[in-house]
Amino acid sequence: MAFGRAIGKFVNDVVGGHSLTDSREPATAGRPHKYAVNGLSYPLEMGVDAPMELDHHVIFDIFVDETTEFSSLAAQTTEGLPVSYTAPKGQQAGSTNIGQKIRDNVASDFNALANLFTGGVGKVNKTAGQVAKQGTEGIGSVADQIFKGPRKMKKLNSSIALQVPNSFQMGSNANYSGAALGQVAGLFNRSGGISGLIKKAQDPASRDQLMREQGGDMARVVAETAGMIPDAFGLKLGNILTVSTRRVANQHVEQRFDDMSFREFSFVYEFAARSEAEAQAIDNIIRTFRFHMHPELVPSGLFFSFPSLFDISIRFKEDHNPFIHRISTCVLTSFTTNYTSTGVWATTRDGMPTEIQCTMNFREIEPMTKHRIAEGF
């Protein structure tokens, strides 16, 4: 037992393991919450004096809601905004905290409305002004409760440091869809617009050439358009023309940009403990990621608070690797733990699996734009 406590203290003080405190306990000096990170790393020698093969590593910073019910976890945080909460250069506001700003604006609008309404009524009648004030304050109180929720994200004091996976890719996807402009639009385009078509129709020579080259097709377009009316009577004029002439309408389809897909990143790690301390660190790393990817149930039990956010940085030594694209703030969308990655079930004497494969999938919470790309994302 003494040996186990000694190992636990070593892990907690040096490696980054955490004592198993109750999640709802108040924070105690020198007693961090078990999911407050406290400098978790694998391998253990990751750090300033790490060997050369560990110069390349990934830093996972975690952000939690300041209103978390886990008070001892909140005590292990510091001020700091996620990357995506900072607006790109040249932009007025970030695209990820719009909901929070709308909520704050609604609350301030209720207060402004209350002051305006009660002030105007109060000048006419003091009693009526008091009644109006009570009513608007009541409405404002209800609004505050409706829009109640976390107002600030705070960063955990320390980070999780892992090696860069052997396989690591970054990709971007732009989404386009076909936009049919229609045959009439195609006709106008080939004729120089409506004015060009009118000009050709007014000139006898151009009119005759236009009728010889496109008259039949133009007549068919008009016929098919008018032919939509008798469809209700069972006469499919458009289908008849298509089958009989073996020609299909050119709808002049162009590519229309829709949006950018959120970038996703996959990290696959093979954990194999070389000591009891490293086994404890691996267990804490897995538990921490799983803890922060899940939502928190609010006291009423009627809602969930959003899970934690992650800022991910691919580092070379102590700085971000300038040759690797930066990653914006992410959510952890899936976490898979494979306890039999070697094909067999094998554990140490205390039950710890000898090798664990973890697959983590992250998704950015903001779409990329030229402004972000210019900043290195």
N, C-alpha and C positions, 0 to 999 in steps of 0.2 A: 504493500500500500504506500509506504514512504517513497519507494522508487517510482511508483506511478504518479504521485503528487509532484515529485521532483521533475519528472519528464513533462508533466502538464505545465508547471511553472516555466520551464525552459521554453516550451512551445509558445506559451502566452507572452513571455517577455522578449524573446528573440525572434522566433520564427513567424509568429502571427496567429497562433491558435487562440481560442477564446474560451473563457470559463463559461460553464453552462448556467448562466443566470436566467431567472424567469423573465419572459418577454415583457411582462407588464410591471416589473419592478422599477422603482425610481432609480435614476442613475446614481452611482456611488463613485466617489473619487478613486481613481485607479482601478476601477472595475468596469471595463467596457462591455457593451452588449455583444453577444456572441456573433452577431451578423454585422458588426460595425467595421469589418475588414481588418483593421489594425495591421496593415502591411503583410497580407498573405502573399506567398510566392511559391512557385515550383519551377525548377529545382530550388532547394533551400539556399544555395549559394548565389542566387540571383541578387544582384546589387552592385554597389560601386566597385567592390573588389572581385567581381565575378570573372571567371575565365573568359577568354576571347570568344568561345563559341556561344556565350550568353550575351554578347554585345547587342544582338538583335532580340528584342522582346516586345511584348504587347502589354500596355497598361490599361486596365479597366477601372475607370472612375465611376462611382455610383452616386446617384442623386436621389434623395428621399423627400417626401412631403413633410413640411415643417409641422403639420398637424397630426403626424402619426401617433397612434395610441401606444407605440412602443417607446416609452419615455427615455429609457436608458439608451436606445438607439439614437434618438434625437439629440441626446447630450453629446454624442460623438460626431457632431457635424460642424461645419463651418460655412460662412457665407461664400457664395459662388454660384454662378449661373451655368447651366449646360451650354454647350457650344451653339446649339441651334436657337437658343433664346437671344443670342446677340445678332442684331440685324446685319446683313451684308453691307459693305460700303456702298453708299449711294441709295440705300433703301431706308425708309422711315421706320419700319417695324418688321420684326421677325414674323415668320409665317406659322410658328408652332404654338404660340401662346395667345392666339386671337380670342379663343373662348374665354380665357381669364380676363382679357381686356374688355370684352363685351360685358361680362358679369360686373366688373368694377364700374363701367360706364353706366349700366342700368342702376346700380346702387346709388351712384352720385346723382343721377337724373331724378331718382325718387326723392333724395334729400333736397335738391334744388326746387323740385315741384312743391315739396312741403313748405319750404321757406317762402316761396312766391305766393302760394295759395293762402297760407295762414297770415302772412303779412298783409295781403290785400283785404281779407275778411276782417282781420283784427282792427283795421282802421275804421271800418264801418260800425262794428259792434264788438266790444271786448269779450262778451260771453260767447258770441258766435265764433270769434277768433280762437278762443280756447278749445271749443268743441272741434273746430276744423283742425287745429294743431294736433289734438289727440287722435283724430281719425287718420290724418296723413302719417303721423308717427307710427300708428298701428299698421298701416299699409307698408310703410318702410320697413318695419320690423319683420313682417311676413316676407317681404322681398329678400331681406337679409338672410332669413332662414332658408328660403327657396334656393338662393344662390350661395349658400354656405358651402365651403369646401376649401381645400388647400390654396393658399395664395402665394406660396413661395417654395421653390425647390432648394434644398441645401445639400451640399456635398459632404460625403463621409470623409473623415479626416485623412484616411489612408486609402491605398489602392490595392488591386490585385495585379500581380506581375507574373506573366507566363511567357514561355518561349513563343516565337513566331511559328505557326504550324508548318509542316513540310509542304503542304498544299494550301495556297492562299490566293484567291482571285478576287478581282473587283470588276463589276460590270455595270453598264448603264443601258436602260431600255427606253426609247422614245416610242410612244404609241400614236399610230396614225390610223385613220379609217377612210374608206372611200366616200367621196362627196359627189353625188350626181348633179351636174349643172343643168342637164336637160338638153333636148335637141334644139329648142328655140334659142337657148343661150349659145349653143355651138354655131347656129346660123348667124346670129348677130356678130359673133366673134370673127367668122370668116368674111363677113360683109363690111367690117369696120364699124360695128355698132349699129344702133337704130338709125342714126343720121346717115351713115354710109349706105344702109339698105334703102333709105328713102331717096338718096341722091342717085343711086343706080336705077331705081324705079322711074325717076323723072327723066333720065337720059335715055332716048330711044335705043341707041346702040347698046348701051350697058344693060337696058331692060331686056332686049332680045337675047343677048348672050346669057344673062342670068336665067331666063326662062328655058333656054336650050339646055344649059348645064345642070340647073338645079330645080327647074320647074316641077318635074315629076316628083322628086323627093319632097319638095315643099308641099305639094298638093297632098302627098301621102301623110305628112305630119299633121296637116289640117284635118284630113279625113280620120286619122286615128284619134286625134283629140276630140273631134265631134262624135266619133264612134263610141266614145265612152257612155254616151247617153242611152243608146238602145241596148246596152249590156243587160239592163234590167228585164228586157223582153226576150232574152235568150240568144240575141244576135251578138257574137263576139267578133266584131269587125276587125279589131286589132289583131286577134289570133288568125283570122282568115288571111289578112294581108301578109302576116309574118310567114305562115306556112306556104302560101301560094307563091310568094316572091322569094322565099328562102333568104330573107334579109331581116336582121334584128336591129332595132333602134340603137344608135350610138348615143348613150346618155352623157357622154363627155365627162367621165368620172375623173376627178382630181384627188390627190392625197391631201386630207385635212388633218392638221396636227391636233391631237386631243389633249394629251398630258404626258408627264414623265412618270414612269413607275418608280416607286420607292426602292432605293438600292438595298440589297440584302447581302449579308456577309456570314460565312460559315467558318467556324473554328472547330477543328477536331484535335483532341489531345489524348495521348496515351500516358496515363499516370502509373508509375511503378515505384512504390516506396522502397527506399534503400535503408531506412531506419524507422524506428517507432515514431520519432519526431516528424519525419517526412510523411508517414502514414497519417498522422493526426492533421498535418497541414493539408493534405489532399482531401481528407474528409471535410475539413472546414471550408475549403474552396468550393467543393460541390454543394454543400449545404447553403453557403452564402449566395451562390448564383441562383439556386432554386428558390431560396427565400425571397430574393428581390425581384424575381420574375412574376411572382404571384400578387394578386390584389389584396387589399386589406378591407375587412368587413367593418363598416362604421358601427358605432355603438347601438344604433337603432335596429341594425340588422336588415335595413331596407335597401341599402346601397353598398357598392364596392368603391373604394378609392383606387385610382389607377396604380399599377405597379411602379417600381422604381425605374429611373432612366439610367442609361449608360453612355459615358463618353469613352471612346476607344481610340488609342493612339499607338501607332506602330513606331517603335523607338529604335534608334541606333545609338548605343551608349546612353547618355542622359537626355538627349533631345529627340524630337520627332524626326524620322528619316525623311529628308527633303525630296527623295526620289520616289516616295510612295504617296499616293493620294491620301489626303486627310479623310477621316470619317466623321460625319456629323453625329449628333445625339441619336441614340438607338433605343429600341425596346427589345427585350429578349423574348422572341416568339416561340422558341422551342428549346428544350434541354433534354437530351437523351443520354442515359447512363447505361453502358454495356459492361456488365460484370464478368462476362465470359468472352472477351475479345480474342483470347487465344484459342478459343474452341473448346475449352474445358473449364470446369468449375474448380478453382484453386484458391485457397486462402492461407494466411499465416496461422500460427497457433492461437492467436486471439480472435480469429474470424475475419480479419481484414483481407479482402480480395488482393491477390498478388499483382494484378494488373487491371486497370479500369480505363475504358475508353469513353470519353465524353464528347458529345457533338452539340455545339451551341449555334443557333441561328439567330442573328440579329437583323433588325430592319430599321432603317433611318426613319425619323418622324417628320422630316421635311423633304420635299422634292428638290432636286438639284436645279439650279438656274445658272446662267452665264456668270452672275455675280459670285456665286459660291465657287464655281470652277476657277474663276480668276483668283480666288483666295487660296487655291490649292486643294480643293475638295475633289 
